[in-house]
Amino acid sequence: MRLALGQRLQLLPSPAESLRLAVDRFGPPHAGGRALFDDGAAQRQARLREAIRQARAVAGPEAALRVLAIDPDSRVPERRTVLTPFEL
């Protein structure tokens, strides 16, 4: 959607307070396409694991990290969360 709307958003005179998207109709389904959630959890997890492996192969071990909340009530922002390796 960013690709389709990006140019139009830059034409706005000021930052948008809200955005609304309406779909008039959908086109025919793509012959080789799949539904968004038509595969099982195991297949999605395997694809995610492979994507993480490829990202780390290209960008190093710090390529796939997740944010872990350790002390969300801390007054010091650096103590609230920490980056840790993304593991499945």
Residue, then its C-alpha position, 0 to 999 in steps of 0.5 A: m500500500r505504501l508503494a501505491l499511496g506514497q506519492r499521493l501522501q507526499l502531495l498533502p499540504s500538512p501531515a494527515e491526522s487520519l487515513r481511510l482506505a476504501v476498496d471498490r472491488f477486488g480483481p480476479p485472484h492470481a493463478g499462482g497466489r495463495a490466501l494469506f492464511d491458507d497454510g499451517a502454523a508449521q509451514r509459516q514457522a519454517r518460512l520465518r526460520e528460513a527468512i531469519r537464517q537468510a537475513r543473518a547470512v547476509a547481515g550478520p548475527e545481529a540481523a534479526l532481533r526482538v524487543l524484550a520488556i525487562d522493566p517497563d515501569s523504570r524511569v530510565p528508558e534504557r532499562r525498560t527494554v533490551l534487544t535479544p536474538f530472535e529465536l523460534 
